[in-house]
Amino acid sequence: MKLTWFQHDNCTTEQADELLAQYRRRGVPVERSLNNDFITWTVSARLPESNHPPRADRRWQNRMWG
């Protein structure tokens, strides 16, 4: 399975710390970098990419509409 970088932009320090902790707990490679404004962070996580699009949720489809 292919791995690609997913980015969370413009995170506060608290949000970035929480995202880092959650990703590291799951064993995902993660990086944090300071943005050009020196206030917000960008958190990058290397996540698996699927070849198939996600399935539509069936509970939002009415049987009458097909």
N, C-alpha and C positions, 0 to 999 in steps of 0.2 A: 504494500500500500504506500502511496506517495505521501510524503510529509511536506507541508507548506507552512509558512509563517503567517499567523493571524495576529493583527494588531488592535489593541485597545488604545485609542487616541485620547488625549486631553484628560488624563486621570489625575485626581488630586493625590497627595502623598498617601493618605489613608486608603483610598481605593486601590492604588498601585500595590501597597503592602498586602492588602487582602487578596488581590488577584494572584500575586506571587505565592502567597501561602497556599491558596487553593490549588494552583497548578503544580506546585512542588509536592503537595500531599498526594497528588495523582501520578507523580513521576514524569511530568511533562517538562521538556526543556523550555526554560523561560528566561527572558532578558528584560531589563528595565533601562530606559534611557531618558535623560532630561531633555525636554523640548527647548526650542530657541528662546522662549519667553522666560526661562529659568523658574517657572512656577509649576507647570504641569508636566506629567510624565507620559511616556508611551510604553506600554507593556506588550512585548511580543512573545507569543507562545507558538511552538512548533507542533501543529496538530495534524492528524491523518486526514487525507482528502479522499473522498469516495468517488468511484467512477459513475455511480448512479445518483440521480437526484432524490431527495427525500420523498417519501410517500405522502400523499395528501391524507389529512386526518379525516376518517370516515364519519365521525360524529357531526361534522359540519355540513355533510351532504344530505340533502333530502332525497328520499327514494323517488318522489314524484319527478324530480328534475333529472334523474338518470344518473 
